[in-house]
């Protein structure tokens, strides 16, 4: 399980680095064509990363986050779906880089809640206009 956790940590680092690179590219007004190529490469690795996060889900729950002072399984940050509002548009499934959502019996579900990036709620903005994705009201405080 240690190697599984290490792999998941490296993918997390890669995802954070990728976001930082894209922010810098925007700030430096890098040529749009170059940025788009980089974005396509990012999309290519997104699906394999989702597969790995799902495959090693139990190992991911055991990762200790120093900044929060506890393991991921002890951090209650993940989405829930209000099925009265959900249109089953599947935008959350396509958007989430860690594969939190899946389609089961033709219904979108939160299958891997602890894969959710702590304090990230970006998928709720990608959701249909009904705001069917709900997160805790208070962000998780970092450990000091």
C-alpha atoms as one frame of an Amber mdcrd trajectory, in Angstrom:
protein
   0.000   0.000   0.000   2.956   2.370   0.551   3.850   2.351  -3.149   0.214
   2.979  -4.035   0.122   5.983  -1.696   3.400   7.272  -3.129   2.028   7.017
  -6.674  -1.119   8.928  -5.686   1.003  11.622  -3.992   3.101  12.020  -7.149
  -0.006  12.350  -9.319  -1.305  15.003  -6.897   2.015  16.889  -7.169   1.817
  16.618 -10.956  -1.713  18.047 -10.974  -0.708  20.980  -8.761   2.383  21.660
 -10.884   0.266  21.501 -14.026  -2.106  24.164 -12.657   0.828  26.389 -11.690
   2.354  26.049 -15.172  -0.930  27.033 -16.816  -1.298  30.056 -14.519   2.231
  31.186 -15.393   1.600  30.652 -19.091  -1.463  32.900 -18.826   0.418  35.543
 -16.845   3.229  35.539 -19.414   0.821  35.647 -22.356   2.298  32.515 -23.872
   1.179  31.973 -27.446  -2.376  30.595 -27.520  -1.386  27.730 -29.813   1.296
  26.576 -27.354  -1.134  26.886 -24.446  -3.751  24.832 -26.326  -1.220  22.093
 -27.090  -0.287  21.974 -23.415  -3.986  21.793 -22.523  -4.457  18.823 -24.888
  -1.551  16.994 -23.247  -3.148  17.684 -19.862  -6.413  16.142 -21.063  -4.543
  13.062 -22.309  -3.218  12.246 -18.821  -6.471  13.094 -17.047  -8.205   9.761
 -17.782  -5.266   7.540 -16.732  -4.984   9.575 -13.514  -8.696   9.009 -12.781
  -8.265   5.277 -13.319  -5.304   5.152 -10.926  -7.136   7.167  -8.256 -10.097
   4.800  -8.453  -7.965   1.657  -8.467  -6.027   2.689  -5.368  -8.951   4.384
  -3.592  -8.351   2.665  -0.257  -4.681   3.663  -0.272  -5.669   7.260  -1.019
  -7.879   7.358   2.063  -4.811   6.490   4.166  -2.628   9.351   2.887  -1.666
  11.705   5.699  -2.015  15.392   4.839   0.441  17.366   6.957  -1.302  20.637
   6.163  -4.529  19.305   7.717  -2.967  17.169  10.450  -4.853  13.982   9.544
  -5.461  11.247   7.014  -7.734  11.862   4.041 -10.350   9.431   5.378 -10.701
  11.692   8.442 -11.316  14.872   6.433 -15.004  15.372   5.698 -14.695  17.298
   2.436 -16.557  15.810  -0.498 -19.650  16.552  -2.566 -23.173  15.292  -2.276
 -25.761  15.404  -5.038 -29.249  16.834  -4.652 -31.108  14.414  -6.907 -34.187
  16.635  -7.027 -32.028  19.196  -8.848 -29.663  16.891 -10.767 -30.339  16.662
 -14.518 -27.778  13.870 -14.902 -25.862  16.051 -17.375 -22.620  14.212 -16.430
 -20.534  17.411 -16.526 -19.153  16.581 -13.077 -17.984  13.161 -14.287 -16.129
  14.727 -17.214 -14.716  17.599 -15.162 -13.375  15.979 -11.972  -9.670  15.144
 -12.403  -9.723  12.583  -9.581 -12.753  10.541 -10.610 -15.022  11.302  -7.657
 -18.162  10.754  -9.750 -19.362   7.751 -11.728 -22.418   6.686 -13.617 -24.237
   3.798 -11.972 -27.571   2.506 -13.289 -27.656   5.590 -15.548 -27.450   7.876
 -12.490 -24.514  10.112 -11.509 -23.236   9.202  -8.040 -20.401  10.215  -5.714
 -18.609   6.877  -5.761 -15.146   7.919  -4.558 -15.777  10.792  -2.118 -12.307
  10.783  -0.544 -10.699  11.288  -3.955 -12.086  14.829  -3.825  -9.441  17.545
  -3.624  -9.743  19.085  -0.171 -11.495  22.477  -0.312 -12.103  22.203  -4.054
 -15.650  22.801  -5.180 -14.980  23.637  -8.836 -17.276  20.863 -10.089 -20.222
  22.620  -8.469 -19.627  25.533 -10.841 -19.430  23.174 -13.821 -22.742  21.599
 -12.817 -25.911  22.408 -14.697 -27.667  25.623 -13.738 -29.633  23.771 -11.039
 -26.718  23.721  -8.556 -27.202  20.058  -7.744 -23.701  19.528  -6.304 -23.397
  20.492  -2.656 -20.275  20.855  -0.506 -19.842  21.559   3.204 -20.496  25.228
   3.981 -17.174  25.698   5.772 -13.801  24.981   4.169 -11.419  22.660   6.017
  -8.939  24.638   8.107  -5.252  23.932   7.700  -3.405  22.554  10.672  -0.923
  24.925  12.339
